[in-house]
Amino acid sequence: MDDEAPIALGVVVEADRGSWPFALINGEPLVGCAAWAMDEAGIQLLDLTIPWEGVRDSGRPLVWHDSLCPMTPPDFLASCVRRAVAADAVVAGVLQVTDTVKEVEATSAGPVVGRTFDRDGLRRLASPLVLPSSVVARMDGWPPTDFGTALTRLRSVATVELRKAPLTALRVASEADLARLEALTRG
């Protein structure tokens, strides 16, 4: 992170993700790649055993980075911290939806496929979630480890900005995702 960006505290979230954080990508565990990116971005790593009061009282922004988005580039993480501080808003990395998304209605005869959603207005949550220090100061504890739940709760107490993440911020949820991400990042 450059000298003008504030030093943020950060957690690589691996809880509630099964064994996926320990799967290998390019020969390294996902959680290790995510931690490396945080370190390269100049974010001071913490773990969830640190008492929340110390984090809250630090006066620093908090980066919540998903171990299942291990190849999120350090420069993107750092830029999200700078934006969260400048805007005094929660910043969430998102990817554009490229799949076709259909509405399905439950009927007595079974599910019926309905309308197709316009993909241009759809986003899927990636990583990170960056909380400016003003938001951290108002919280009573760690954000939920489920990023969707965390973002929903944060929207009720702060302005949230969605920031387009690079494709390498893809969330791993299957072997196919892992293979795709590995192909995208193989050096």
C-alpha positions as CSV (number, residue, x, y, z in Angstrom):
1,M,0.0,0.0,0.0
2,D,1.4,3.5,-0.7
3,D,2.5,5.8,2.0
4,E,-0.6,8.0,1.8
5,A,-3.0,5.1,2.4
6,P,-4.0,4.5,6.0
7,I,-2.7,1.3,7.6
8,A,-5.7,-0.9,7.8
9,L,-6.3,-4.0,10.0
10,G,-7.5,-7.1,8.2
11,V,-8.7,-10.6,8.6
12,V,-8.6,-13.4,6.1
13,V,-11.9,-15.1,6.8
14,E,-11.7,-18.9,6.7
15,A,-14.4,-19.8,9.2
16,D,-17.6,-21.5,8.0
17,R,-16.1,-22.4,4.6
18,G,-15.4,-26.1,5.1
19,S,-12.1,-27.3,3.8
20,W,-12.0,-25.0,0.8
21,P,-9.6,-22.5,2.3
22,F,-7.0,-25.3,2.4
23,A,-7.4,-26.4,-1.2
24,L,-4.4,-25.7,-3.4
25,I,-4.2,-23.1,-6.2
26,N,-1.0,-22.9,-8.1
27,G,0.5,-25.2,-5.4
28,E,-0.5,-22.9,-2.5
29,P,-3.5,-23.0,-0.1
30,L,-6.2,-20.5,-0.9
31,V,-6.0,-19.0,2.6
32,G,-2.2,-18.5,2.2
33,C,-2.7,-16.7,-1.1
34,A,-5.3,-14.4,0.4
35,A,-3.0,-13.7,3.4
36,W,-0.1,-12.9,1.1
37,A,-2.3,-10.5,-0.9
38,M,-3.3,-8.7,2.3
39,D,0.4,-8.4,3.4
40,E,1.4,-7.1,0.0
41,A,-1.3,-4.5,0.2
42,G,0.2,-3.3,3.5
43,I,-2.8,-4.5,5.6
44,Q,-1.9,-5.6,9.1
45,L,-3.2,-9.1,9.6
46,L,-5.2,-10.1,12.6
47,D,-7.2,-13.2,13.5
48,L,-10.6,-13.6,15.1
49,T,-9.0,-14.4,18.5
50,I,-8.1,-10.7,18.9
51,P,-10.7,-9.0,21.2
52,W,-13.0,-6.8,19.2
53,E,-12.5,-3.9,21.6
54,G,-8.9,-3.5,20.5
55,V,-9.9,-3.4,16.8
56,R,-12.7,-1.0,17.5
57,D,-10.5,1.3,19.6
58,S,-7.6,1.3,17.1
59,G,-9.2,4.0,14.9
60,R,-8.2,2.0,11.8
61,P,-10.3,0.7,8.9
62,L,-11.0,-3.0,8.8
63,V,-10.5,-5.2,5.8
64,W,-12.7,-8.4,5.7
65,H,-11.1,-10.6,3.0
66,D,-12.6,-13.9,2.0
67,S,-10.2,-16.9,1.8
68,L,-12.4,-18.1,-1.0
69,C,-11.3,-15.1,-3.1
70,P,-7.6,-15.9,-2.8
71,M,-6.3,-14.2,-5.9
72,T,-7.8,-10.8,-5.3
73,P,-4.9,-8.5,-6.3
74,P,-3.1,-6.5,-3.5
75,D,-3.5,-3.3,-5.5
76,F,-7.3,-3.8,-5.6
77,L,-7.4,-4.5,-1.8
78,A,-5.3,-1.3,-1.2
79,S,-7.5,0.8,-3.5
80,C,-10.7,-0.4,-1.7
81,V,-9.1,0.7,1.6
82,R,-8.3,4.2,0.1
83,R,-11.8,4.5,-1.2
84,A,-13.5,3.4,2.0
85,V,-11.5,6.0,4.0
86,A,-12.0,8.8,1.4
87,A,-15.8,8.2,1.1
88,D,-16.3,7.2,4.8
89,A,-18.3,4.3,3.3
90,V,-18.1,0.5,3.4
91,V,-16.6,-0.7,0.1
92,A,-17.5,-4.1,-1.3
93,G,-15.7,-5.8,-4.2
94,V,-18.2,-7.3,-6.7
95,L,-18.1,-9.1,-10.0
96,Q,-20.6,-8.7,-12.8
97,V,-22.9,-11.6,-13.3
98,T,-22.3,-13.3,-16.7
99,D,-24.7,-16.3,-16.3
100,T,-28.3,-16.2,-17.4
101,V,-30.5,-15.7,-14.4
102,K,-34.2,-16.8,-14.5
103,E,-37.0,-16.3,-12.1
104,V,-38.6,-19.6,-10.9
105,E,-42.1,-19.6,-9.5
106,A,-43.4,-22.4,-7.2
107,T,-46.8,-23.6,-8.4
108,S,-49.0,-26.5,-7.3
109,A,-47.9,-28.3,-10.5
110,G,-44.2,-27.7,-9.7
111,P,-41.7,-25.0,-10.5
112,V,-42.3,-22.8,-13.5
113,V,-39.5,-20.9,-15.2
114,G,-40.4,-17.2,-15.5
115,R,-38.7,-14.1,-16.7
116,T,-35.0,-13.6,-17.4
117,F,-33.2,-10.9,-15.3
118,D,-31.1,-8.3,-17.0
119,R,-27.5,-9.2,-16.1
120,D,-26.4,-5.6,-16.4
121,G,-28.0,-4.8,-13.1
122,L,-26.8,-7.9,-11.3
123,R,-23.6,-8.2,-9.3
124,R,-22.1,-11.1,-7.2
125,L,-20.2,-10.4,-4.0
126,A,-16.5,-11.0,-4.2
127,S,-13.9,-9.6,-1.8
128,P,-13.0,-7.5,0.1
129,L,-15.4,-5.7,2.5
130,V,-13.7,-2.7,3.8
131,L,-15.1,-0.9,6.8
132,P,-13.9,2.7,7.5
133,S,-12.9,3.4,11.1
134,S,-16.2,5.3,11.7
135,V,-18.2,2.2,11.0
136,V,-15.8,0.0,13.0
137,A,-16.2,2.4,16.0
138,R,-20.0,1.9,16.0
139,M,-19.9,-1.9,15.9
140,D,-20.3,-4.2,18.9
141,G,-18.3,-7.1,17.5
142,W,-16.8,-8.8,14.4
143,P,-18.9,-8.8,11.2
144,P,-20.5,-12.1,10.3
145,T,-18.2,-14.5,8.5
146,D,-20.9,-14.9,5.7
147,F,-20.1,-11.9,3.4
148,G,-23.7,-11.6,2.2
149,T,-25.1,-11.4,5.8
150,A,-22.3,-9.0,6.7
151,L,-23.1,-6.7,3.8
152,T,-26.8,-6.7,4.6
153,R,-26.1,-5.7,8.2
154,L,-23.6,-3.1,7.2
155,R,-26.1,-1.5,4.7
156,S,-28.4,-0.8,7.7
157,V,-25.7,1.3,9.4
158,A,-23.5,2.8,6.7
159,T,-23.3,3.9,3.1
160,V,-22.1,1.0,0.9
161,E,-20.2,1.4,-2.3
162,L,-19.9,-1.5,-4.7
163,R,-16.6,-1.6,-6.5
164,K,-15.9,-3.6,-9.6
165,A,-13.4,-6.3,-8.8
166,P,-11.0,-7.8,-11.3
167,L,-12.0,-11.2,-12.6
168,T,-9.2,-12.8,-10.5
169,A,-11.3,-11.9,-7.4
170,L,-13.5,-14.8,-8.3
171,R,-15.0,-16.8,-5.4
172,V,-14.1,-20.5,-5.3
173,A,-17.2,-22.6,-4.6
174,S,-16.5,-25.6,-6.8
175,E,-13.7,-27.6,-8.5
176,A,-14.7,-25.8,-11.8
177,D,-14.2,-22.4,-10.1
178,L,-10.8,-23.5,-8.8
179,A,-9.7,-24.7,-12.2
180,R,-10.9,-21.5,-13.8
181,L,-9.1,-19.3,-11.3
182,E,-6.0,-21.3,-11.5
183,A,-6.0,-20.9,-15.3
184,L,-6.5,-17.1,-14.9
185,T,-3.6,-16.7,-12.5
186,R,-1.1,-19.2,-13.7
187,G,2.2,-17.3,-14.1
